[in-house]
Amino acid sequence: MAIIFVILLGIALLVLVTMGSILAPLFAAIVAAYLLQGLINSLLRYGISHRLAFALVYSLFVGFFVAILFFVLPQAWVQLGRFINDLPRLINEGQEVLLHLPDSYPGLVSEQQLQRLISTLRGDLALLGQRVVSYSISSIPRIFNWVIFLVLVPVLVFIMLKDKTLLVQWISNSLPHNRPLMLQVWQEMNMQLANYIRGKILEIFIVGGTTYVAFLVLGVSYTLLLAVLVGLSVVVPFIGVAVVAIPVALVAYVQWGFSNEFIAVMLVYAVIQLLDANVLVPVIFSETVNLHPVAIIAAVLVFGGL
C-alpha cells in the first residue's frame, strides 16, 4: 500500500510538472473548490441546508471573483503601468542616493563598489526591459489563455461543489479498496493543509488591507499596487519582506525625499511586518494548525535564522 501511495504521488508530480500550464484552470478550480467546501461544511454545522449553504458560498465566491477581476486588478494594472513609466526616474533618484553614500560612510562603501553595483543594476534593468517587450509582443495568445482561464474556473468550481460526492466516489473507485495508510495520510493532510491555506489567505488579506489603509492615509503613490505587493510578500517570509521594501522605499523617497514623511512610511511598513510576524502569524496559525503561539514564534526565529 505504501508503494502504491508513493507511485500515485509520483504520477501526480509528473503531471504537475509536464502539464501544469495546460491544466492550470483545473488546478485553480480544485484549490478554490477545496477551500469553499470548508465554508460549506462550516455552514452545515449550524443547521443550514446543503442547497442554501452551497448557494451562499458560491455567490460569495462569484462576488469576490468579479470584484477582483473588475475592480482590484484593473486599478493595480494601471498603477503598475505608471510605476513602470516612472521607473527610470525612480532609478535615477536611487542612484543619486547611492552616490552620496561614500561621502557619508567612507569606511563602509567605496565609490568603485557603487559603480559596479550601478552597472549591474543597469544590466539587469535592460534585460527586464527586453523581457517586457518580448512579453508584450507575445501577449495575444496569453490573453486568449487568460480568457479561457477566467471562464473555466467559475464553471469548474460550480461543478465540483455541486457534484462533490460523485467526484469523490469516482476517484475512490479508482483506488485500492483496502487503503488504511492512504486514508490516514489524507485525513491528517486534509486538516493541516486546509487550515494552513485558509490561514495564509487570511494573513494576505489582513496585511494587504492594513497596508492599503495606512498608505492611503499617508498619501503614498501607487497605494493599491504597493498594498498588493506587501500582501503577497507574506507568502515568502523574510525574503518577500526584504524584496518589497525596495519599491516601497523608492516610491516614498521620490515622492518626499529623505524627509519625515519618508521615515513615517518606512516605520509604518516595518511596524506592519513586525506585527505580522510576531502577533498575526502566531495567532492565526495557532488556531488553524493547532500549535501554541510560542511554538510558532520559536519556529519562525529558528528557521528564519537558518
N, C-alpha and C positions, 0 to 999 in steps of 0.2 A: 504493500500500500504506500509506503514511503517513497519507493522508486517511482510509482505511478504519479504521485504528487509532484515529485521533482521534475518528471517528464512534462507534466502539464504546465508547470511554471516555466520550463524552458521553452515550450511551444508558445506560450503567451508572450514571453520576452522577445522571441524571434519575430512574431507577428508585429509587435510594437515597434521593433527596430526597422523592419523591412517595409511595413505598410502603414506606419504611423501617420504620415501626412495624408494618405488616401482615406484612412478610416478615422480621421480627426473628428468629423461630426458625430460619428457613432460613439467614440470615446468620451467626447464632451457631454453627449446626452446621457451616457451611463453614469458619469460623475454627478451630473445635475439631478437625474432621477434618484440616484443613491442618497443624495443629501435631502431631497424633497420627501422621500419616503420616510425619513426620520421625523420630519414635521408632521406628516400624515399620522404616523404611529403615535406621536405625542397628542394629537387631537383625538385620536381614537380612545386614548386612556381617559379622556374627560367625558366619554359617553357620546361623542358626536358620531353620527353615522358615517360610514366609509365614503358614500357618494358626496355628502356635504364636505367632508374633510378633503377629499380629492379636488372638489371644485374650488374650495377656498385656497388651497396650497397652489394649485396650478394657476389660478387667477393672480395670486401674488407673484408667482414666477414670471408670468407673461408681462405683468405690470412693471416688474423690476427690469426685465429684459428690454422692454420698449423704452423705459426711462434711460437705461444705459446707452441704448443704441441711438436714440434721437435727441438726447439732451446732454449727457455727460461726454460721450465720445466726440460729437461734433465740436463742442467748445474746447475740449482738450486738444483736438486736432488743429483747430485754428490757433490756439496758443502755442502749440508745437511749431507750426509754420512761422509764427512771429519770432519764436525763440531761435529757430534756425537762421532766419534772416538777420537777427541781431547777434548771432554767434561771433562773426568777425570782430564786432565792436567789443563784445564781452572778452574775447581773447586778447585784444589789444590792451584793454583795461587791466586784465590779469597779468599781461606781460610787463606793463609798467610797474605793477606792484612787485613782481619778481625782481625786476632790475634794481629796485631800491633796497632789496634785502642785503646785498654785500656791504652797503654803506651802514646799514643799521646793525647787522650781525656779521662783522668781518671774520670772526673766528669760526663761524658755523658754515657759512656758504661763500664760495668763491665765484667770481664772475665767469670763469671757464665752465664751472659746473652748471651755472644757469644757462649759458649759451648752448651747451649740449642738451640740456632739458628742453629749451625752447625749440631747437632744431628737431628734436624727437617729436615734440608735440605737433609741430607744423607738418611733419611727415605723416603722422597718424591722422591729422585732420584732412590732409589731401587725400589719403586713402579712404577716409569716411565720405568725403565728397564724391569720389568716384563710385563708391557703393550706392550712394543716394541717387546719383544719375542713372546707374545701371538698374536700380530698383524701379525708378520712375519709368524707364523705357519698357521694362517687362511687367508693368503693373496691370495691364489689361487682363491677362489670364488670371492674375491673383485676385483682381476684383471679381471676376466671374466665380472663382472658387469661394470667395468670401460670401457672395450672394447665396450660393448653394449651402454654405455652412449656416448662414443666418436663417434660411428657410427650413433646413432639415432638422436642426437641433430642437426647436419647439415641437415639431411634429413627432420626432422620435421620443422626446420626453413624455409627451401625452400618451403615446402608445405603450411605452414601458411602464408608466404608472398605472394605466388602465388594465393592462394585461400582465401585471407583475406575477400573479400566481401561475399563469400559463407558461410564461417565460422561465420562471424558476423550475417548474416541473419539467419542462423540455430539457433544460440543462442538467437537471438531476438524473433524468433517464439516460443521458449520455455518459454518466459517470458510473463507476462500480457501485453496486448496491451496498456492499459492506465497506464503509469508508469512515471508521471512527476517527482516524487521525485527521482526515480532511475536515470533518465536522468540528473537531476540537480546535484546529488551527483557524478555520473560518470564523467560528464564534468569537475567539479571542481577537482576531484581526479585525473583524467587523466592528466590534465595540470600540477598540482603541483607535482604529483608522478613522471611523466616522466622527468620533469625538475630537480627534486631532484636527481634521479638516474643518469641522464646524468652528472649533476654537480659533484656528488660523484665519478663517474668513472673517470671523467677528473681530479679531485683532486688526486686520487690514482696514475694515470699515471704521473702527473706532479711531485708529491712528490717523488715517486719511481724513476723516471728518473733523477731528480735532485740529489737525494741521490747516485744513481749509478755513475753518472759522478763525483761527489765530492769525494766519497770514492775511485774511480778508480784513480783520480789524487793524492790523499793522499797515495795510495798504501795499502789500508786496505785489509786484507784477507777476503775471503768469501763475496766479493763485491756484487755479484748478489743476494745471499741469503739474506744478510742484507738489500739490496735495496727493495727486495720483501716484507720483513717483515715491513720495515718502510712505504712502500706504503700502505700495508694493515692495518697498525696501525691507519690510519685516519678514518677507519670505526667506531672505538670506541674511540671517543675523550677523551683526558686526560689519561684514563686508558691504552689505546693502546700505547700512547707515553711513559708512565712510564714503561710498561712491556718490550717494545722493547729496551728501553735504557739499560737494563741489558745485553743482548747478545752483543750489540754494545760496551759497556764499557769493558766487559770481553775479547772480541776479541782484542780490542785496547790495553788493559793492558798486555795481554800475548804476544802480538806482540812487544810492545815497552817498557813495564813497565810504571811507572809514570814519563813520560818524556814530552818534548814539543810536540812530535807527538801525544801522548795520549790526551793532553789538546786540541790540534788542532782538533782532530776527535770529541771530545765531544762538542767543541764550534761550529763546523760545524753542528753537529746534532741538537744542541739547536737552532741555527740560522734558520735552515730549518723548525723546528717545530714552532718557533715563527712567521716566515714569513707566514707559512701555516695558523696558527690560526688567525693572525691579519691582513693579507693582502690578501692571496689567497682565503680563505673561504668567507670573505665579498664580494670580487669582483665577484667570480663565482656565489655565491648564490643570490647576489643582482640582477644579470641578469636572473637567472633561476627561482627563486621563487618570483620575483617582490617585494623584500624588500630592503629598503635602507641599505647601509653598516653599518651605525651607529646602526640601529636596530639589525642587525645580531651580531655585536660586543657586544652590550648590552646583547643580549640573551645568547651568549657564556659565558660572565662573570657571569651573574646571575645564569644560570642553572649549569655551571661548579662549581661555589661556592657551590650551593646546593648539 
